[in-house]
């Protein structure tokens, strides 16, 4: 991992392989290692002839920790990705995000359509439009003195994962309390690049993936059968589906 400055925020990134570049954006409370290296994504994509660029989102992993919720809007976090492409001199890349990373990737493709060659939205379905409910309880769970003080099952699962990834809980709470910019069906209808939506069939966090794909022109949907939000990440069918999509897209 190397650092670079994104408008004054230090962002840590990985750059491996040669070939067509793909930018990877991880999910909430995760990081490059947990979301992309450990499940084998970096190895798979590099072996398939891609240059893999992945970065720790602000407040996550080895990137700078910020404690002002206003600094965690998805458009601002998408700009970190755009500035990283600028930093590396990459004009255009495939863009893949998982969960929160898919939301960030969507804003990147909307704001910088010339920079995204294609879009892979993993771990997010129609809730990309409907929005995430219960952000307040999740933030409070992250701020609680101990996990023993968290009784709500959903909020507790976020706290458990954040502790497993050794995250900065206060930074994550600020991220969860950050702006929740809406993504509308009209915005999705304006996406003009090849898009793949991939969601586990048991993923209750994402919402139905086929419904999201139906709002994006010519988007393809990949159903990762029998997988929930966490277990879909490293699924072999997910990886093969992405490789097939990258091979077929113009």
C-alpha positions in Angstrom: 0.0 0.0 0.0 1.2 3.5 -0.9 -0.2 6.9 0.2 -1.3 9.8 -1.9 -3.0 13.1 -1.2 -6.6 13.5 -2.2 -7.4 17.2 -1.7 -5.6 17.1 1.6 -6.8 13.7 2.7 -4.2 10.9 2.8 -5.5 7.8 0.9 -3.7 4.5 0.9 -3.8 2.4 -2.3 -2.6 -0.7 -4.0 -1.5 -0.9 -7.6 -0.7 -4.4 -9.0 -0.6 -6.1 -12.3 -0.5 -4.9 -15.9 -3.2 -4.6 -18.5 -6.6 -2.9 -18.6 -7.1 -1.1 -15.3 -9.9 -1.8 -12.9 -10.6 0.4 -9.8 -11.9 -1.5 -6.7 -13.9 0.3 -4.0 -14.5 -1.6 -0.8 -17.5 -1.6 1.5 -18.3 0.0 4.9 -16.0 -1.0 7.8 -13.9 -3.1 5.4 -10.6 -2.3 3.6 -8.5 -3.4 0.6 -7.1 -6.4 2.4 -10.4 -7.7 3.8 -12.6 -6.9 0.7 -10.2 -7.6 -2.2 -6.9 -9.3 -1.2 -8.0 -12.0 1.3 -11.0 -13.2 -0.8 -8.7 -13.6 -3.8 -10.0 -10.7 -6.0 -6.7 -9.1 -6.6 -5.0 -12.4 -7.5 -7.9 -13.4 -9.8 -8.0 -10.1 -11.7 -4.2 -9.8 -12.0 -4.0 -13.4 -13.3 -6.7 -12.5 -15.9 -4.5 -9.7 -17.3 -5.9 -6.7 -15.4 -4.1 -3.9 -13.6 -5.8 -3.7 -10.2 -6.0 -0.4 -8.4 -7.7 -0.5 -5.0 -7.8 2.0 -2.2 -8.9 2.2 1.5 -11.8 4.7 1.7 -11.2 7.7 3.9 -11.8 6.7 7.5 -11.0 3.1 6.7 -7.9 0.8 6.7 -4.7 2.6 6.3 -6.2 5.9 5.0 -6.6 9.0 7.1 -9.2 8.9 9.8 -11.7 11.8 9.7 -14.2 12.6 12.5 -16.5 15.1 10.8 -19.5 13.4 9.3 -19.8 16.1 6.6 -16.5 14.8 5.1 -18.0 11.4 4.3 -20.5 12.1 1.5 -20.4 9.4 -1.2 -19.7 12.0 -4.0 -16.6 13.2 -2.0 -15.5 9.6 -1.5 -15.9 9.0 -5.2 -13.6 12.0 -5.8 -10.9 10.1 -3.9 -11.2 7.4 -6.6 -11.1 9.9 -9.4 -8.1 11.7 -8.0 -6.3 8.3 -7.6 -6.8 7.7 -11.3 -5.4 11.2 -12.0 -2.5 10.5 -9.7 -1.7 7.3 -11.6 -2.2 8.9 -15.0 -5.1 6.6 -15.8 -7.7 8.1 -18.2 -10.3 5.4 -18.0 -10.9 2.3 -15.9 -13.5 -0.4 -15.2 -14.9 0.5 -11.8 -16.1 -2.1 -9.3 -17.5 -1.5 -5.9 -19.0 -3.7 -3.1 -21.9 -2.5 -0.8 -21.0 1.1 0.2 -18.3 0.9 -2.4 -20.9 0.2 -5.1 -22.7 3.4 -4.0 -19.4 5.3 -4.3 -18.7 3.7 -7.7 -22.2 4.8 -8.9 -21.5 8.4 -7.9 -18.1 8.2 -9.7 -19.7 6.9 -12.9 -22.4 9.6 -12.7 -20.1 12.5 -12.0 -17.2 11.3 -14.3 -18.9 9.3 -17.1 -15.8 9.5 -19.3 -13.6 7.9 -16.6 -15.7 4.7 -16.1 -15.3 2.1 -18.9 -17.8 -0.2 -17.2 -19.5 -0.5 -13.8 -19.7 -3.6 -11.5 -22.1 -3.1 -8.5 -21.7 -5.9 -6.0 -23.6 -6.4 -2.8 -26.2 -3.7 -3.6 -29.7 -4.0 -5.1 -32.7 -1.7 -5.1 -31.8 -0.4 -1.7 -29.3 1.8 -3.6 -32.3 3.8 -4.5 -34.4 3.2 -1.4 -31.5 4.1 1.0 -30.1 2.5 4.1 -32.4 2.6 7.2 -31.2 2.6 10.8 -28.0 4.5 10.3 -28.5 6.2 13.7 -28.6 3.0 15.7 -25.6 1.6 13.8 -23.6 4.8 14.5 -24.5 4.5 18.2 -23.5 0.9 18.2 -20.1 1.9 16.9 -19.8 4.6 19.5 -20.8 2.3 22.4 -18.2 1.8 25.1 -18.5 -2.0 24.7 -20.1 -4.4 22.3 -21.9 -5.8 25.3 -23.9 -2.5 25.3 -25.3 -3.2 21.8 -28.5 -5.3 21.9 -30.0 -4.8 18.4 -28.9 -7.7 16.2 -28.3 -5.6 13.0 -26.4 -2.9 14.8 -24.4 -5.5 16.7 -23.4 -7.2 13.4 -21.9 -4.0 12.2 -20.0 -3.5 15.5 -18.7 -7.1 15.3 -17.4 -6.7 11.8 -15.8 -3.3 12.6 -14.0 -4.9 15.5 -12.9 -7.8 13.3 -11.4 -5.5 10.8 -9.7 -3.5 13.6 -11.3 -0.3 12.4 -11.4 3.1 14.0 -14.9 3.0 15.5 -15.2 6.7 15.9 -14.3 7.3 12.3 -16.8 4.7 11.1 -19.5 6.3 13.3 -18.8 9.6 11.6 -19.0 7.9 8.2 -22.3 6.3 9.1 -23.7 9.7 10.2 -22.4 11.4 7.0 -24.6 12.8 4.2 -26.9 10.3 2.5 -27.2 11.8 -1.0 -30.0 10.2 -2.9 -29.7 8.2 -6.0 -32.8 8.3 -8.1 -34.1 6.0 -10.9 -33.6 9.0 -13.3 -30.0 9.2 -12.3 -29.5 5.5 -12.9 -31.2 5.7 -16.2 -28.5 8.1 -17.4 -25.7 5.6 -16.9 -24.4 4.8 -20.3 -21.6 2.3 -19.7 -21.9 -1.5 -19.5 -23.1 -2.4 -16.0 -23.2 -5.7 -14.0 -25.2 -5.9 -10.8 -24.2 -8.9 -8.6 -26.1 -9.7 -5.4 -26.4 -12.8 -3.2 -29.8 -14.4 -3.2 -29.9 -14.3 0.6 -28.7 -10.7 0.9 -31.2 -8.8 2.9 -29.0 -5.7 3.2 -28.8 -5.1 -0.5 -32.4 -5.6 -1.5 -33.3 -7.3 -4.8 -30.5 -7.0 -7.3 -32.7 -7.6 -10.4 -34.8 -4.6 -9.5 -31.7 -2.4 -9.5 -30.5 -3.8 -12.8 -33.9 -3.1 -14.3 -33.4 0.7 -13.7 -30.0 0.8 -15.5 -30.0 0.7 -19.3 -28.9 -2.7 -20.6 -27.5 -3.8 -17.2 -26.9 -7.4 -16.5 -27.8 -9.2 -13.3 -25.8 -11.9 -11.6 -27.6 -13.9 -8.9 -25.1 -15.4 -6.4 -27.3 -18.2 -5.2 -27.3 -19.2 -1.6 -25.1 -16.3 -0.5 -25.8 -13.5 2.0 -24.2 -10.0 2.1 -20.9 -11.2 3.7 -20.4 -14.6 2.0 -21.1 -13.4 -1.5 -17.9 -11.3 -1.5 -15.5 -14.1 -2.2 -17.8 -16.5 -4.1 -16.2 -18.2 -7.1 -19.4 -17.6 -9.2 -19.1 -13.9 -8.4 -15.5 -13.8 -9.6 -16.3 -15.8 -12.8 -19.3 -13.6 -13.5 -17.1 -10.5 -13.3 -14.4 -12.0 -15.5 -17.0 -13.0 -18.1 -18.5 -9.5 -18.0 -15.1 -7.8 -18.4 -14.4 -10.1 -21.4 -17.7 -9.4 -23.1 -18.1 -5.7 -22.5 -17.1 -3.4 -25.3 
